[in-house]
C-alpha cells in the first residue's frame, strides 16, 4: 500500500518530499556540506539554541514585513540566495525561481553557475513583478560572480549583468578552491548531459561532464582549473572601478574581514560559510553574526545566510543585527516539488512564520 500524500506545511516537509523526487546524485549535490558536515549541521543547530523573548500587551494588529535591501524596496527581509543549476530540480529551473520571486516581491540573487542565462532570468523576473513595482529605484535582482583567471571573461559577465538591469554584483570570496563534498566525490558528480551551464559553457561543460573520466567531482575539476585563487582585496577595488553596479562581498566569516570590507568601500557584506560547503568545522553563520555587526558599526548593511529553515530563524538573525537574510536550500526543495508554485509556497511559508513570530514576540515590525 502506498503512503498517503505528504501535507507540506514547513520547509522540512518540502525537503522530505524533494528527497523522494530528485535523482540521488542531484539530491546529494544540493544537500551536502563539506567533509564530515559538522558545520552543515551546526548552521541549523545554533538557531535552535537561541531563544526568543515574548512580550505581551503590544498592539500587533498591523505587522509590516516590507523592507529595503541595498536601495531596493522588497516585500520582506527574506531574499533568495544564489544556488547552482536549478534545471536539475525543475525543467524551467531559474526561470521558475525568478517568476516566483518576482510575483512575491522578493530579491533574487542569480548564481553564475546557473542553467539559464542571466538575460532570460531578468526577463522572467520583470514579467512577474508587481505593478507598479515595489522598487522604483532599481530591480531587486543581483548577480553572483566567481572571479576567474580569465579576467576578460569575468569582465564580459559583468557587462552582461549591467546591460540586463541587475542592480548589484555579489562577489563570492570564500572559494579560492572548492571545498570537498564527499558525496559528490563518491557520486562522481557531473552535470546531466541534457543540461548546460549558461554562462561558462565554453570552459565549463566539458569539465563538468568529466567527473567520471577524471575522477572525483566535475565541479571540483572546474574550480581547480579556472578559479582565481590569487584573489585579494585589491581585486575587489578593481571590480568596483570597472562597474557601475553596487558590489557586495559574500563569504565574510570574521570581524577582521568585515573591517577590511568597510575599508575596501564595498556596498554590503553577506555573512556566509557557503552553506557549509567549503571549510568544515568553522562556526555557524548565526554565531559569526554579532561580532561582525559590531565590527561594521553600521558602516554598511550586513546580510546573513545559512541554516535558516523557519520564520523564527529569520527573526533571530534580524534581532542579532542582520539587515536581511538569504535562503538557499529551501528554495531548491520547493523548486523540486512543484517548480514556480513550490518556490512561491516556500517563500509564503517563511514569510507567514516570520509575521507570526513578530506578533507573538510583540514586535509590529
TINURO-158145 format. One record per residue (C-alpha): residue number from 0; residue in one letter; x, z, y. Coordinates in steps of 0.02 Angstrom, whole numbers. Example, Ala and Ser with C-alpha at 12.3 -4.5 7.8 and 13.67 -1.06 7.14 Angstrom:
- pos; code; xx; zz; yy
- 0; A; 615; 390; -225
- 1; S; 684; 357; -53
END
This chain:
- pos; code; xx; zz; yy
- 0; X; 0; 0; 0
- 1; X; 71; -47; 172
- 2; X; 92; 88; 301
- 3; X; -33; 94; 446
- 4; X; 21; 9; 609
- 5; X; 126; 119; 720
- 6; X; 44; 179; 881
- 7; X; 177; 152; 1013
- 8; X; 168; 295; 1139
- 9; X; 352; 327; 1175
- 10; X; 521; 241; 1187
- 11; X; 562; 319; 1018
- 12; X; 411; 230; 944
- 13; X; 470; 63; 1013
- 14; X; 643; 98; 944
- 15; X; 573; 134; 772
- 16; X; 469; -25; 772
- 17; X; 612; -132; 837
- 18; X; 723; -68; 696
- 19; X; 594; -135; 573
- 20; X; 583; -305; 658
- 21; X; 761; -352; 705
- 22; X; 890; -425; 585
- 23; X; 1013; -290; 534
- 24; X; 1162; -368; 623
- 25; X; 1064; -384; 786
- 26; X; 992; -209; 775
- 27; X; 1163; -135; 740
- 28; X; 1235; -229; 889
- 29; X; 1104; -162; 1008
- 30; X; 1100; 16; 939
- 31; X; 1282; 55; 903
- 32; X; 1411; 151; 1001
- 33; X; 1599; 164; 991
- 34; X; 1688; 235; 838
- 35; X; 1601; 395; 774
- 36; X; 1463; 379; 905
- 37; X; 1487; 558; 966
- 38; X; 1462; 506; 1147
- 39; X; 1315; 396; 1098
- 40; X; 1225; 550; 1032
- 41; X; 1288; 659; 1173
- 42; X; 1213; 543; 1305
- 43; X; 1040; 592; 1242
- 44; X; 1078; 770; 1185
- 45; X; 1139; 828; 1355
- 46; X; 974; 779; 1434
- 47; X; 888; 889; 1304
- 48; X; 996; 1038; 1356
- 49; X; 940; 1026; 1538
- 50; X; 779; 1120; 1578
- 51; X; 658; 1088; 1720
- 52; X; 585; 1219; 1837
- 53; X; 396; 1204; 1853
- 54; X; 320; 1253; 2021
- 55; X; 133; 1284; 2041
- 56; X; 0; 1276; 2176
- 57; X; 80; 1124; 2256
- 58; X; -29; 977; 2311
- 59; X; 18; 838; 2191
- 60; X; -142; 739; 2207
- 61; X; -40; 596; 2278
- 62; X; 129; 561; 2196
- 63; X; 239; 422; 2263
- 64; X; 364; 336; 2146
- 65; X; 412; 195; 2265
- 66; X; 595; 192; 2309
- 67; X; 734; 90; 2386
- 68; X; 885; 34; 2287
- 69; X; 1026; -34; 2394
- 70; X; 907; -101; 2526
- 71; X; 776; -167; 2404
- 72; X; 603; -91; 2401
- 73; X; 551; -60; 2221
- 74; X; 403; 19; 2132
- 75; X; 504; 164; 2061
- 76; X; 682; 229; 2044
- 77; X; 688; 163; 1865
- 78; X; 786; -1; 1854
- 79; X; 837; -113; 1711
- 80; X; 1022; -113; 1664
- 81; X; 1122; -263; 1606
- 82; X; 1121; -290; 1418
- 83; X; 1182; -443; 1325
- 84; X; 1098; -581; 1226
- 85; X; 912; -546; 1246
- 86; X; 864; -700; 1145
- 87; X; 922; -608; 991
- 88; X; 770; -496; 1021
- 89; X; 638; -623; 1077
- 90; X; 629; -813; 1091
- 91; X; 621; -812; 1282
- 92; X; 747; -671; 1298
- 93; X; 797; -634; 1476
- 94; X; 650; -735; 1544
- 95; X; 532; -611; 1461
- 96; X; 630; -467; 1535
- 97; X; 633; -545; 1708
- 98; X; 446; -579; 1708
- 99; X; 407; -401; 1657
- 100; X; 522; -332; 1792
- 101; X; 454; -449; 1924
- 102; X; 273; -402; 1888
- 103; X; 317; -216; 1889
- 104; X; 419; -224; 2050
- 105; X; 569; -161; 1952
- 106; X; 750; -203; 1995
- 107; X; 835; -303; 1858
- 108; X; 1021; -319; 1826
- 109; X; 1064; -475; 1727
- 110; X; 1211; -472; 1606
- 111; X; 1339; -610; 1624
- 112; X; 1332; -614; 1433
- 113; X; 1151; -672; 1440
- 114; X; 1075; -808; 1334
- 115; X; 980; -877; 1485
- 116; X; 1059; -944; 1643
- 117; X; 1057; -838; 1799
- 118; X; 961; -976; 1888
- 119; X; 820; -976; 1759
- 120; X; 810; -787; 1766
- 121; X; 799; -786; 1956
- 122; X; 658; -914; 1949
- 123; X; 562; -814; 1818
- 124; X; 582; -654; 1917
- 125; X; 521; -728; 2080
- 126; X; 373; -816; 1999
- 127; X; 302; -649; 1943
- 128; X; 348; -538; 2092
- 129; X; 203; -453; 2182
- 130; X; 131; -550; 2328
- 131; X; 178; -500; 2459
- 132; X; 342; -443; 2380
- 133; X; 387; -259; 2386
- 134; X; 553; -302; 2466
- 135; X; 556; -422; 2612
- 136; X; 741; -396; 2641
- 137; X; 815; -455; 2476
- 138; X; 768; -489; 2296
- 139; X; 790; -338; 2180
- 140; X; 896; -442; 2062
- 141; X; 1079; -404; 2027
- 142; X; 1210; -499; 1927
- 143; X; 1333; -404; 1817
- 144; X; 1507; -479; 1815
- 145; X; 1658; -467; 1700
- 146; X; 1816; -523; 1786
- 147; X; 1908; -647; 1675
- 148; X; 2089; -700; 1677
- 149; X; 2024; -868; 1739
- 150; X; 1987; -817; 1918
- 151; X; 1922; -989; 1967
- 152; X; 1789; -973; 1833
- 153; X; 1746; -798; 1894
- 154; X; 1726; -864; 2071
- 155; X; 1612; -1002; 2009
- 156; X; 1494; -872; 1934
- 157; X; 1493; -775; 2098
- 158; X; 1447; -934; 2193
- 159; X; 1305; -970; 2070
- 160; X; 1236; -794; 2093
- 161; X; 1243; -813; 2282
- 162; X; 1154; -981; 2277
- 163; X; 1019; -916; 2158
- 164; X; 975; -773; 2276
- 165; X; 1044; -621; 2187
- 166; X; 1068; -476; 2306
- 167; X; 1216; -387; 2225
- 168; X; 1363; -410; 2108
- 169; X; 1391; -271; 1982
- 170; X; 1573; -270; 1930
- 171; X; 1599; -188; 1761
- 172; X; 1762; -91; 1770
- 173; X; 1761; 11; 1609
- 174; X; 1808; -132; 1493
- 175; X; 1991; -182; 1509
- 176; X; 1970; -209; 1322
- 177; X; 1816; -197; 1214
- 178; X; 1785; -31; 1128
- 179; X; 1767; -40; 939
- 180; X; 1589; -30; 873
- 181; X; 1621; -10; 689
- 182; X; 1453; -79; 634
- 183; X; 1496; -243; 724
- 184; X; 1662; -250; 632
- 185; X; 1578; -217; 465
- 186; X; 1445; -348; 502
- 187; X; 1574; -470; 573
- 188; X; 1455; -487; 719
- 189; X; 1431; -665; 782
- 190; X; 1305; -748; 894
- 191; X; 1167; -829; 789
- 192; X; 1201; -1016; 775
- 193; X; 1036; -1058; 861
- 194; X; 1089; -969; 1021
- 195; X; 1214; -999; 1159
- 196; X; 1285; -893; 1298
- 197; X; 1226; -969; 1461
- 198; X; 1375; -928; 1572
- 199; X; 1526; -927; 1459
- 200; X; 1479; -1066; 1338
- 201; X; 1637; -1165; 1370
- 202; X; 1750; -1021; 1321
- 203; X; 1642; -901; 1225
- 204; X; 1526; -981; 1099
- 205; X; 1664; -1038; 983
- 206; X; 1745; -868; 993
- 207; X; 1582; -776; 961
- 208; X; 1549; -888; 813
- 209; X; 1721; -848; 746
- 210; X; 1690; -668; 693
- 211; X; 1679; -714; 510
- 212; X; 1829; -832; 517
- 213; X; 1948; -722; 619
- 214; X; 1886; -558; 552
- 215; X; 1802; -417; 647
- 216; X; 1681; -443; 791
- 217; X; 1672; -612; 878
- 218; X; 1634; -523; 1042
- 219; X; 1790; -416; 1024
- 220; X; 1890; -575; 997
- 221; X; 1820; -649; 1158
- 222; X; 1860; -496; 1262
- 223; X; 2036; -489; 1193
- 224; X; 2066; -673; 1233
- 225; X; 1983; -686; 1404
- 226; X; 1953; -522; 1494
- 227; X; 2074; -474; 1631
- 228; X; 2146; -307; 1575
- 229; X; 2257; -302; 1730
- 230; X; 2108; -272; 1845
- 231; X; 2145; -142; 1982
- 232; X; 2065; -79; 2143
- 233; X; 2146; -219; 2243
- 234; X; 2042; -341; 2142
- 235; X; 1883; -255; 2200
- 236; X; 1941; -286; 2378
- 237; X; 1971; -469; 2331
- 238; X; 1794; -485; 2263
- 239; X; 1723; -408; 2421
- 240; X; 1824; -530; 2525
- 241; X; 1753; -685; 2440
- 242; X; 1568; -645; 2431
- 243; X; 1425; -606; 2548
- 244; X; 1337; -507; 2411
- 245; X; 1341; -319; 2401
- 246; X; 1468; -256; 2275
- 247; X; 1426; -117; 2152
- 248; X; 1556; -42; 2035
- 249; X; 1488; 2; 1863
- 250; X; 1581; 117; 1745
- 251; X; 1637; 260; 1858
- 252; X; 1661; 415; 1750
- 253; X; 1752; 544; 1856
- 254; X; 1759; 613; 2032
- 255; X; 1931; 539; 2065
- 256; X; 1871; 361; 2036
- 257; X; 1715; 396; 2137
- 258; X; 1825; 440; 2286
- 259; X; 1927; 281; 2260
- 260; X; 1764; 183; 2257
- 261; X; 1720; 252; 2428
- 262; X; 1893; 209; 2492
- 263; X; 1876; 32; 2422
- 264; X; 1719; 8; 2525
- 265; X; 1602; -36; 2382
- 266; X; 1416; -28; 2419
- 267; X; 1367; 84; 2272
- 268; X; 1428; 150; 2106
- 269; X; 1348; 169; 1936
- 270; X; 1399; 319; 1833
- 271; X; 1409; 241; 1661
- 272; X; 1504; 253; 1498
- 273; X; 1443; 80; 1446
- 274; X; 1305; 152; 1339
- 275; X; 1439; 249; 1243
- 276; X; 1504; 82; 1179
- 277; X; 1682; 91; 1247
- 278; X; 1777; 255; 1225
- 279; X; 1706; 384; 1108
- 280; X; 1719; 572; 1147
- 281; X; 1701; 552; 1336
- 282; X; 1566; 660; 1416
- 283; X; 1388; 602; 1433
- 284; X; 1343; 521; 1598
- 285; X; 1224; 661; 1647
- 286; X; 1371; 783; 1627
- 287; X; 1480; 675; 1739
- 288; X; 1349; 651; 1873
- 289; X; 1353; 814; 1975
- 290; X; 1541; 811; 2009
- 291; X; 1534; 627; 2056
- 292; X; 1388; 654; 2175
- 293; X; 1483; 798; 2255
- 294; X; 1641; 694; 2273
- 295; X; 1550; 548; 2354
- 296; X; 1465; 666; 2477
- 297; X; 1327; 541; 2521
- 298; X; 1453; 407; 2573
- 299; X; 1366; 282; 2458
- 300; X; 1224; 276; 2333
- 301; X; 1257; 343; 2158
- 302; X; 1159; 275; 2010
- 303; X; 1170; 325; 1828
- 304; X; 1132; 253; 1657
- 305; X; 1149; 310; 1477
- 306; X; 1035; 411; 1363
- 307; X; 877; 401; 1469
- 308; X; 730; 399; 1350
- 309; X; 596; 499; 1440
- 310; X; 523; 515; 1614
- 311; X; 587; 694; 1613
- 312; X; 763; 623; 1591
- 313; X; 737; 518; 1747
- 314; X; 681; 670; 1845
- 315; X; 833; 771; 1786
- 316; X; 951; 633; 1842
- 317; X; 867; 621; 2012
- 318; X; 872; 811; 2030
- 319; X; 1060; 808; 1998
- 320; X; 1087; 683; 2138
- 321; X; 1063; 509; 2067
- 322; X; 980; 387; 2187
- 323; X; 907; 287; 2041
- 324; X; 927; 267; 1854
- 325; X; 957; 115; 1744
- 326; X; 889; 93; 1568
- 327; X; 960; -24; 1436
- 328; X; 914; 1; 1254
- 329; X; 732; 49; 1288
- 330; X; 707; -122; 1366
- 331; X; 782; -206; 1212
- 332; X; 665; -110; 1098
- 333; X; 514; -164; 1200
- 334; X; 577; -342; 1202
- 335; X; 600; -345; 1013
- 336; X; 425; -277; 982
- 337; X; 323; -387; 1098
- 338; X; 429; -488; 1220
- 339; X; 373; -478; 1401
- 340; X; 224; -368; 1356
- 341; X; 338; -247; 1264
- 342; X; 460; -232; 1409
- 343; X; 314; -204; 1529
- 344; X; 245; -70; 1413
- 345; X; 411; 24; 1406
- 346; X; 428; 20; 1596
- 347; X; 248; 80; 1614
- 348; X; 276; 221; 1489
- 349; X; 430; 287; 1578
- 350; X; 350; 274; 1750
- 351; X; 195; 365; 1688
- 352; X; 303; 501; 1611
- 353; X; 402; 518; 1774
- 354; X; 241; 533; 1875
- 355; X; 176; 665; 1755
- 356; X; 339; 762; 1763
- 357; X; 338; 759; 1953
- 358; X; 162; 828; 1956
- 359; X; 196; 963; 1828
- 360; X; 352; 1022; 1920
- 361; X; 263; 1025; 2087
- 362; X; 353; 876; 2164
- 363; X; 246; 746; 2253
- 364; X; 393; 626; 2270
END
